[in-house]
Amino acid sequence: MAQAHEGTFPAGTVSVSEHTLKLSRAISSRRQPELDALRGLMLIWMTLTHLPTHASFYSNQTFGFVSAAEGFIFLSAFLSGRVFGRKLDESGFAPVLRRLFGRAGRLYAYHLFLLAIAFTAVAIVAVHTQQPSLQGLVDFYLAHPVRGVLASVLLIYRPPLLDILPMYILFLFGTPVILLVGKRKGWSWVLVPSVAVWVGAQFGLRYAAYTWTCRLTGVDIPFNALGAFDLYGWQLLWVSGVWIGSGGLSVRSAWTESRLTIACAAAIAVLFFYVRHSYLWTDLNAAPWIPFTDKWHLGLFRLLNFAAFCILFSAVQPLLSRWLPIPPLVTLGRASLEVFCAHLLICFEALALFGDGTNLGVAPQIALIVASVVALYLVGRAFEKRTE
């Protein structure tokens, strides 16, 4: 009897273990349409912010010290960590390196295409119309065409509206190393240096690195031509997203689901929403508080505000999974790279046609917004089947 028990128990254990492993992999690999829909929502949010309409006043940091850019970057990092973290475990480093470099290369090709549009069509219209809204996009290129082209190809010169793509590309190139070090040596080897670099960004690391590089190489590019986003600050958002997405921190953990944590997150979100839309914003949007709310360096208050929203989203995700996956939003999210690039082309055209939109009536503004969203959806439909 004992012998029979010994013979059957281990076999049953192996069977259950294999079943559990397969089930966990199936769950982790299952696509969550609410995340695609959320990314699609971020793309529409960014489009409303960038279009020259009055809607940008309401869409710019609507919910406090957060913007669509933070959500888009974090979600992209989270999904990259989720997909390629699992692939690293199953297939090793080489396939992950190949896939991520291929994805970064595709986005780099899109970036070159957008630069070509900016340095030809946009530049020509800017010169002939003398529109400040267009001239501001290509001012360094117009002053130094050769240097502007070379520096932009090297992702050094980052014109307005085109400055988030170089950051995204560089983050994608760094993701294989982030995953490898995090999974092989432990995530503290990634997170501690990332936090240290973010702290440095709050105290002028970017400008110090810029002056040191210019002195060493003799490169003469204005600091404001490097783009608004501080990579030294924003890398923390990307690293955190990859860490959580790859399973370094359970999104649905006991800590994030505790009532105390959710209550604190809700209090922070309400507080910052009130501050952003009250008389207090005038004081916080000036010295000495502005470093804490600064978007481009990803100030401390912005991190706290964004973390609070992440916790609240995690708490209500089961509910959101039922009503958020609206098919058009899911379509936009699944072709996010192409839709993001399309939204920039739409903004270029809108700025060329309407300038800053000051004299644009309500009806034309509504028509512009509707036409832009429809165009983005058509782009999403065209590229949805080809993207992962």
WOFEN-V643029 format. One line per field, one symbol per residue. ss: DSSP state (H for helix, E for strand, - for the rest). burial: # if it has 16 or more other C-alpha atoms within 10 Angstrom, else .. A space follows every 50 residues. Layout:
# WOFEN-V643029
ss: ???
burial: ???
This chain:
# WOFEN-V643029
ss: -HHHHHHHHHHHHHHHHHHHHHHHHHHHH---HHHHHHHHHHHHHHHHHH ----HHHHH--------HHHHHHHHHHHHHHHHHHHHHHHH-HHHHHHHH HHHHHHHHHHHHHHHHHHHHHHHHHHHHH--HHHH---HHHHH-HHHHHH HHH---------HHHHHHHHHHHHHHHHHHHHHHH--HHHHHHHHHHHHH HH--HHHHHHHHHHHHH-----HHHH----HHHHHHHHHHHHHHH----- ---HHHH-HHHHHHHHHHHHHHHHHH---HHHHH-----HHHH------H HHHHHHHHHHHHHHHHHHHHHHH---HHHHHHHH-HHHHHHHHHHHHHHH HHHH-------HHHHHHHHHHHHHHHHHHHHHHHHH--
burial: ...........................#....################## ######..##############################....#..##..# #.##..##.##..##..##..##.##....#.###.######....###. ###.######.########.######.###.##...#..##..##.###. ##..##...#..........#...########################.. #....##...##..##.###.##.##.......#......#####.#### ############.##........###.#################.##### ##.####.......#..##..##.#######.##....
